[in-house]
Amino acid sequence: MADVDISIEGDLSREAAEDARRRLASLQRYADLPFMGGRLTLRHVQQGRTRWPYVADARVIFDGRHFAAHTAGRTPEEAIEQAEERLRRRLRDLVNADVALRNEPRVIQRALEDLSPDRQHRPEARLKPPEERQIVRRRTYADHPESTYEAIADMLDDDLDFHLFRHVRTGEDVVVYRRDDGRIGLIHPRDSKLADESDEVVVAEPSRYSEPLTLEQARAEMDIVNHRFLCYIDGADGRGRVLYLRHDGDYGLVEPG
């Protein structure tokens, strides 16, 4: 059996860790694919007030493909159960659809229906005072140009709220994200040819910014408004960036690969 690595942060019991290991390992029975391991970080968010103080960040690998879940619960067991359920649904989609079809609208739409708000607990961001927020940088997970639906599929597999990528049609840095109405937004530069990408799943949206920004300008707006995320073109190199509010209250900065 492939190894499942469990990391515990905070005052969580050994029993909670073993329950997490057992649940991730049990996912093997839902997919007739080689299970190559997994990892789960379970932590207790003790600072600030939140309805779901226990957070689980899980990732499993089946046949070289990564699937992630970021969930929360009132108890450690609930957070782990939420993560297991979300990973199980993603594996079900993989089994029920040929891998070549994972980017098709009907497959994406079914996956989005499984992500309705009443079926998931997302970790809540803890708001630090703006002056205390650090910026944590990382590269986008997209390592090659993608179509809109390829990017959406990758976003769902990684259980992310947004995904920065270079669009295969135009070479522009753009972002897909989960809208509150259950559809997917595609944020693109103004006057982009990608304005015609809207369909029953995707809503193409021009950027709110007509000019490039500096990181300092983007941060100043986030400090005031507390957006979930802010995507912009950096004035220094003309590439896209996403500044977002992390669950720990700091800022994350996603930069192009």
Protein Blocks (a to p, Z undefined) as FASTA:
>chain_A
ZZdddddedjddfklmmmmmmmmmmmmmmpccddebdcddddddfehcdfblcccddddd
eehiacddddddfbfklmmmmmmmmmmmmmmmmmmpcfklmmgmklmmmmmmmmgfklcc
cdddddddfklpccdddddfbfbdcdfklmmmmmmmnopabdcdddfklopacdddddfk
opacddddehiaklmmgcfkbccdddfbfbdcdfklmmmmmmmnopabdcdddfklopac
dddddfkopacddddZZ
